[in-house]
Amino acid sequence: MPREIRHRTRDRHLTRQEADRYRRIREQIAEEMPHVLERRRAAVVVGEILQELRAARETRGLSLADIREQTGMDRSAVSRLENGQRENPTVETLVRYAEAVGKRLVITLIDAD
């Protein structure tokens, strides 16, 4: 027999200590949020680069084994990289992969907003 789900509501006011604690938590989140969002943006960019590298590999008709031979990376490591299971690849790894598919990785530095 399924359990009945009850919604609880607050039937009291927060104490001064509770209100201060929640305020500090909100302030901490507001302070950390820009950094979290920036890291997320960087992860999206890396993901886009990896999609382009995989497309270039497929366009050239290269297999994961071909990439392994050209880069020295394990075939499973290349697969994990392409599938986004390796969250933080090094620049060296991206450069080696790019060279293997006939591409060049270019990194630019721009002013922050």
N, C-alpha and C positions, 0 to 999 in steps of 0.2 A: 504494500500500500504506500503510495507516494507521501512524502512528508509535506506538510503544509509550510509554505514559505511565508514568514511574517516580516513585514517591513517595520523597522523600529524608527521611531521619531524621537527627537530630543524633547524631553518634557521638562527641561530645566535650563537655566542660563549657565553659561560658562563661568567658572571662577576666574578671578584676575590672573592666576597662574596659568590656567588653561588657555585663556585668551592670549596671553603673552607668548606662550609656547607656539600656538598656531600662527601668530603674527611673525615670529622668528622663522618658522618653517616657510611661510609664504615669501618672506624677504630672501631667504637662502635660495629658494627656487627661482625667484626673479633674478637674482645675481648669477646663478649658474646657467640659466636657460640660454643666453646668447652663446656660451661656450658649447653647450650640448648641441644647439642648432648648427653651429659652425662645423663641429665634428661630423654631424649628419650630412651636411652639404658636401664635405670632403669625401665621405663614404659613397655618396651618390656619384660624384665625379669619377672615383676609382671604378665603380660599377659600370659606368658608361664607357670608360676606357677599356675595361675587360670585354664588354660586349663588342666593341669595335675590333679588338684583337681577335676574338673568336670568329667574327664575321670575316676578317682578313684571312685567317687560317683556312676557313671553309672555302672562301673564294679561290684561294690558291690550291685547294685540293689537298691540303696537308692534314695528316692524321695526328692524333696525340703522340703517337710513337715518333713521328717525324719531328715534332717540337721537342720531345725528350732528347732525341739525338742531337739536335742543333743547340739546345740550351743546357743540357746536362741535368735538367730537372727530372724528377720521377714522373712517370706518366700519370700516376694518381694525383701528384701535386699539381700538375697542369690542369687536370680535370677539376680538382677542388677550386683552383684559382678561377677557372672559367665559370664555374657554377656559383661563385660567391661564397663558398664555404671557408675560404681563407680571407678573413676580414681585413687584414692590414698588410698587404704585400709590400715588400720593399721596393724602392725605386729601381734598384739593380735588377730585381726580378722582372719588373715591367719593361725595363730597357732590353733585357735578354729576350723576352718574349716578343717584343716589338721587332727587334732585329731579325728574329727567326721567321717572321711573316712579312719581311720586307718593309717594315715601317720604322719610323724614328719617333721616340718619345720626346716631346718638347714641353718643358715646364717654364711657365712665365710667372713673374712676380708683378702684382698690380697693387695699387694703393687701396687700402681698406676704405670702406665708405664711412 
